[in-house]
């Protein structure tokens, strides 16, 4: 277990997640297949070639899901009760096959539950494309989790 207990989260703290991931065509295809999303912008090179992007885009939900997965070891691995919400999701720039992403999480809020036995933590998660010299933001969202407190560990 590597996650943080409620008490260990500090509002304003930014966690730079060390893991990075290069997204392959196979990753995108498999995610689209598993979620039954057959959007040609993600899967059809000829169709996507005629769009403003000029090539297939990685499914935005995959980018977001991958970002969540990258954050888990440093935030909630083994210390989470439940994810409560994902809010304010934005995809300001596209992700293409072969792009490598990095993720950072900033703790924006925390509060104890009414019984005082657990805590609710909100993090603003940002995803950047690192193989572009400008490292553009490609996805951002707020993740709210119900966390264990150390003294009430299950």
C-alpha positions, -999 to +999 in steps of 0.1 A: +000+000+000+014+034-010-016+057-008-021+086+016-044+086+046-068+115+050-045+132+075-015+131+051-032+151+024-023+188+025-045+214+008-024+232-018+001+204-021+009+193-057+019+157-062+040+151-093+034+115-104+066+099-115+050+073-138+045+083-174+028+065-203+032+065-241-002+058-256-002+033-284-027+026-312-034-007-295-043+010-262-068+033-279-083+005-300-087-018-270-103+009-249-127+018-277-135-019-282-141-025-244-164+005-241-182-001-274-172+034-286-168+031-324-163+068-331-144+069-364-124+099-352-107+074-328-105+044-351-107+053-389-075+068-402-090+079-435-120+096-417-098+112-391-073+124-418-101+146-433-107+163-399-090+194-385-068+170-365-055+152-396-052+119-377-069+097-352-074+110-317-069+090-286-103+085-268-106+113-242-121+089-217-090+067-220-067+096-214-087+105-183-089+069-170-052+064-176-045+096-156-066+083-127-046+051-128-013+069-128-024+089-097-035+059-076-001+047-061+007+082-049-028+091-036-053+065-027-038+030-032-051+010-002-064+040+016-096+048-004-131+039+006-146+051-027-143+075-055-172+099-051-170+120-082-151+132-113-161+168-121-152+196-145-136+174-171-119+192-200-098+181-229-082+214-241-057+197-265-057+165-285-038+133-277-025+111-306-010+076-308+026+078-297+021+107-273+036+104-238+017+119-209+026+129-173+001+137-145+001+159-115-026+162-087-031+193-066-051+188-033-078+215-035-100+206-005-104+182+024-129+177+051-139+151+077-171+131+073-199+140+097-190+109+119-153+120+119-142+085+109-131+093+073-123+122+051-133+136+018-104+148-004-107+167-037-078+168-061-074+188-093-057+164-118-038+178-148-025+157-177+003+170-199+018+158-232+056+156-226+067+147-261+057+182-272+083+209-261+055+231-248+040+203-227+004+213-235-024+204-210-045+177-226-069+168-199-079+182-165-106+172-140-115+172-103-114+139-085-131+135-051-124+105-029-135+092+004-104+083+023-096+063+054-082+081+084-052+063+099-068+057+133-098+041+116-079+019+092-100-011+082 
